[in-house]
């Protein structure tokens, strides 16, 4: 995936990444970003473990990989 993103001669992968970002933002993005924020601020019993967990889920869904 990272190799495709550094290929500047074909821009198809950027459209795919943009569509993934839009879909993620529409479905689960807000909840994952709030989870990261709450964990960083220790709100609602969340801590840095939750920051890592939610960041991993966000990256996994964004780049279509399994962590």
Legacy VTK file of the C-alpha trace (Angstrom):
# vtk DataFile Version 3.0
C-alpha trace
ASCII
DATASET POLYDATA
POINTS 67 float
0.000 0.000 0.000
2.750 2.445 0.892
4.570 1.686 -2.370
1.440 2.556 -4.324
1.056 5.853 -2.451
4.583 6.923 -3.404
4.009 6.244 -7.110
3.293 9.697 -8.539
2.737 8.580 -12.132
-0.656 6.938 -11.418
-3.168 8.813 -9.289
-5.803 6.056 -9.074
-4.681 5.029 -5.585
-5.266 8.537 -4.255
-8.905 8.337 -5.340
-9.235 5.024 -3.524
-7.634 6.476 -0.401
-9.913 9.521 -0.550
-12.985 7.319 -0.868
-11.846 5.228 2.116
-11.281 8.372 4.175
-14.722 9.703 3.272
-16.428 6.411 4.058
-14.569 6.076 7.337
-15.429 9.633 8.352
-19.098 9.019 7.559
-19.359 5.741 9.454
-16.887 5.359 12.334
-14.403 8.213 12.079
-16.003 10.487 14.661
-16.238 7.742 17.258
-12.625 6.688 16.763
-11.332 10.261 16.940
-13.345 10.859 20.118
-11.950 7.629 21.560
-8.411 8.878 20.872
-9.193 12.295 22.380
-10.881 10.825 25.470
-7.986 8.440 26.047
-5.414 11.221 25.754
-7.370 13.333 28.249
-8.240 10.375 30.566
-11.974 10.992 30.146
-14.509 8.292 30.975
-11.975 5.826 32.315
-10.047 5.695 29.045
-6.271 5.875 28.931
-3.367 5.535 26.508
-4.270 1.901 25.849
-7.487 3.124 24.250
-5.529 5.715 22.249
-3.402 2.950 20.758
-6.350 0.654 20.181
-8.448 3.298 18.433
-5.468 4.569 16.427
-4.775 1.040 15.265
-8.390 0.555 14.227
-8.350 3.864 12.384
-5.148 2.995 10.508
-6.340 -0.527 9.801
-9.541 0.689 8.231
-7.916 3.556 6.393
-5.135 1.556 4.758
-7.200 -1.649 4.449
-4.781 -3.763 6.476
-5.172 -6.068 9.439
-3.215 -5.182 12.569
LINES 1 68
67 0 1 2 3 4 5 6 7 8 9 10 11 12 13 14 15 16 17 18 19 20 21 22 23 24 25 26 27 28 29 30 31 32 33 34 35 36 37 38 39 40 41 42 43 44 45 46 47 48 49 50 51 52 53 54 55 56 57 58 59 60 61 62 63 64 65 66
